[in-house]
Amino acid sequence: MAPQIPTHDLNDGATLPAIGFGTYPMKGRECVDSVLSALEAGYRLIDTAVNYSNEEEVGEAIRTSSVPRDEIFLTSKLPGRHHAYDDAKAGVRGSLDRLGLDYLDLHLIHWPNPSVDKFAEAWRALVDLREEGLIRSIGVSNFTEAHLTRVIDETGVTPVVNQIELHPYFPQAEMRKVNDRLGVLTESWSPLGKRQAPFSEPPVASAAEAHGVTPGQVILRWQVQLGAVPIPKSATPERQRQNLDVFGFELTDAEMEAITALGRPDGRLFGGDPDIHEEM
Ligand SMILES: NC(=O)c1ccc[n+]([C@@H]2O[C@H](COP(=O)([O-])OP(=O)(O)OC[C@H]3O[C@@H](n4cnc5c(N)ncnc54)[C@H](OP(=O)(O)O)[C@@H]3O)[C@@H](O)[C@H]2O)c1
């Protein structure tokens, strides 16, 4: 039987599973099979994006899975080239066409691309698409406090989530506080630290031993106890199950603090700075 996953209440009344499944950079049969096995393992939050070029595969898995559509919380993301109002509206219809579905549970502005300065226009389009029923909840990704404040001030609508880079080498204490203060739930991308996965760091390895779990489970449990929603990617069914199984143990305050203390000024992954990175 699939495990029961706790949920978070979003600021618009919807509920989001406390852990999700990332799909980048999977494509083709690997992507379809991985999303199917993730759904079978019990994941209900699935994360894709226009720029992952795998919406067709993610949609195929969702449509062919035995899990009912209304039990799945599907997220996609608007790319920088679609920030102009009409492009954003057409872009979301394109996502739905590729997915073969008639609504998205959540759509995020993927990057603010501040030099282009059209993210507030994109946000207005998402607000209107939500009114039209094509998207149930709307949020952002890689937004700083300034970007968040701007869209909230201009529309009166607060994003439900801000999906940001967050892992032990980059724990994002300040941005988590900003998100909390504004009523925005933090989602964590590259939650395991991707290339620099800090599995062998002493605070992670010793907590794994103490709790009889794997280092990956320690890091994902750390995310959950921070109040962030991690979306680990794995193409391996065994790791998918393992990554989901993080609700049966609890890290101590000392373990939490020691893992957070792994954070370092250069801990951000390459290309993760929202003020500089432009993704079209
Ligand atoms: N909003 C954004 O700008 C943004 C940016 C980057 C990513 N994302 C999203 O975040 C998701 C997750 O981030 P990510 O894929 O960069 O990094 P991640 O989930 O931190 O790490 C994925 C890597 O860890 C491996 N892995 C997974 N579980 C493991 C385990 N239990 N033990 C050992 N290795 C394990 C995976 O390999 P295997 O597949 O071989 O298991 C893969 O190589 C992406 O898929 C995407 O949906 C969003």
The ligand as an SDF file (V2000), in Angstrom:
LIG
                    3D

 48 52  0  0  0  0  0  0  0  0999 V2000
   12.6840   25.6120  -10.4320 N   0  0  0  0  0  0  0  0  0  0  0  0
   13.9050   25.4220  -10.8780 C   0  0  0  0  0  0  0  0  0  0  0  0
   14.5660   26.3520  -11.3720 O   0  0  0  0  0  0  0  0  0  0  0  0
   14.5030   24.0540  -10.7980 C   0  0  0  0  0  0  0  0  0  0  0  0
   15.8860   23.8720  -10.9990 C   0  0  0  0  0  0  0  0  0  0  0  0
   16.4150   22.5740  -10.8990 C   0  0  0  0  0  0  0  0  0  0  0  0
   15.5750   21.4870  -10.6110 C   0  0  0  0  0  0  0  0  0  0  0  0
   14.2210   21.6970  -10.4350 N   0  0  0  0  0  0  0  0  0  0  0  0
   13.2970   20.5740  -10.1040 C   0  0  0  0  0  0  0  0  0  0  0  0
   13.7930   19.9460   -8.9310 O   0  0  0  0  0  0  0  0  0  0  0  0
   13.8970   18.5390   -9.1700 C   0  0  0  0  0  0  0  0  0  0  0  0
   14.9730   17.9260   -8.2990 C   0  0  0  0  0  0  0  0  0  0  0  0
   16.2170   18.5790   -8.4750 O   0  0  0  0  0  0  0  0  0  0  0  0
   17.4870   17.8510   -9.1490 P   0  0  0  0  0  0  0  0  0  0  0  0
   17.0210   16.7400  -10.0210 O   0  0  0  0  0  0  0  0  0  0  0  0
   18.3120   18.9290   -9.7260 O   0  0  0  0  0  0  0  0  0  0  0  0
   18.3220   17.3110   -7.8890 O   0  0  0  0  0  0  0  0  0  0  0  0
   18.0920   16.2490   -6.7310 P   0  0  0  0  0  0  0  0  0  0  0  0
   16.7100   15.7340   -6.7200 O   0  0  0  0  0  0  0  0  0  0  0  0
   18.6620   16.8920   -5.5170 O   0  0  0  0  0  0  0  0  0  0  0  0
   19.1060   15.1020   -7.1580 O   0  0  0  0  0  0  0  0  0  0  0  0
   18.8580   14.2300   -8.2140 C   0  0  0  0  0  0  0  0  0  0  0  0
   20.0630   13.2940   -8.3390 C   0  0  0  0  0  0  0  0  0  0  0  0
   20.2030   12.5430   -7.1210 O   0  0  0  0  0  0  0  0  0  0  0  0
   20.1480   11.1460   -7.4150 C   0  0  0  0  0  0  0  0  0  0  0  0
   19.3880   10.5290   -6.3110 N   0  0  0  0  0  0  0  0  0  0  0  0
   18.0510   10.6240   -6.0660 C   0  0  0  0  0  0  0  0  0  0  0  0
   17.7160    9.9490   -4.9530 N   0  0  0  0  0  0  0  0  0  0  0  0
   18.8560    9.4180   -4.4670 C   0  0  0  0  0  0  0  0  0  0  0  0
   19.1700    8.6070   -3.3390 C   0  0  0  0  0  0  0  0  0  0  0  0
   18.2200    8.2350   -2.4920 N   0  0  0  0  0  0  0  0  0  0  0  0
   20.4580    8.2400   -3.1540 N   0  0  0  0  0  0  0  0  0  0  0  0
   21.4190    8.6170   -4.0130 C   0  0  0  0  0  0  0  0  0  0  0  0
   21.2030    9.3950   -5.0920 N   0  0  0  0  0  0  0  0  0  0  0  0
   19.9220    9.7910   -5.3230 C   0  0  0  0  0  0  0  0  0  0  0  0
   19.4600   11.0160   -8.7510 C   0  0  0  0  0  0  0  0  0  0  0  0
   19.9610    9.9040   -9.4510 O   0  0  0  0  0  0  0  0  0  0  0  0
   18.9870    8.6950   -9.9770 P   0  0  0  0  0  0  0  0  0  0  0  0
   17.9460    9.3050  -10.8670 O   0  0  0  0  0  0  0  0  0  0  0  0
   19.9510    7.8120  -10.6970 O   0  0  0  0  0  0  0  0  0  0  0  0
   18.4110    8.0450   -8.7420 O   0  0  0  0  0  0  0  0  0  0  0  0
   19.9040   12.3090   -9.4480 C   0  0  0  0  0  0  0  0  0  0  0  0
   21.1930   12.1490  -10.0190 O   0  0  0  0  0  0  0  0  0  0  0  0
   14.1800   18.4580  -10.6740 C   0  0  0  0  0  0  0  0  0  0  0  0
   13.9670   17.1740  -11.1800 O   0  0  0  0  0  0  0  0  0  0  0  0
   13.2050   19.4950  -11.1910 C   0  0  0  0  0  0  0  0  0  0  0  0
   11.8950   18.9530  -11.2400 O   0  0  0  0  0  0  0  0  0  0  0  0
   13.6880   22.9550  -10.5190 C   0  0  0  0  0  0  0  0  0  0  0  0
  1  2  1  0
  2  3  2  0
  2  4  1  0
  4  5  1  0
  4 48  2  0
  5  6  2  0
  6  7  1  0
  7  8  2  0
  8  9  1  0
  8 48  1  0
  9 10  1  0
  9 46  1  0
 10 11  1  0
 11 12  1  0
 11 44  1  0
 12 13  1  0
 13 14  1  0
 14 15  2  0
 14 16  1  0
 14 17  1  0
 17 18  1  0
 18 19  2  0
 18 20  1  0
 18 21  1  0
 21 22  1  0
 22 23  1  0
 23 24  1  0
 23 42  1  0
 24 25  1  0
 25 26  1  0
 25 36  1  0
 26 27  1  0
 26 35  1  0
 27 28  2  0
 28 29  1  0
 29 30  1  0
 29 35  2  0
 30 31  1  0
 30 32  2  0
 32 33  1  0
 33 34  2  0
 34 35  1  0
 36 37  1  0
 36 42  1  0
 37 38  1  0
 38 39  2  0
 38 40  1  0
 38 41  1  0
 42 43  1  0
 44 45  1  0
 44 46  1  0
 46 47  1  0
M  CHG  2   8   1  16  -1
M  END
$$$$
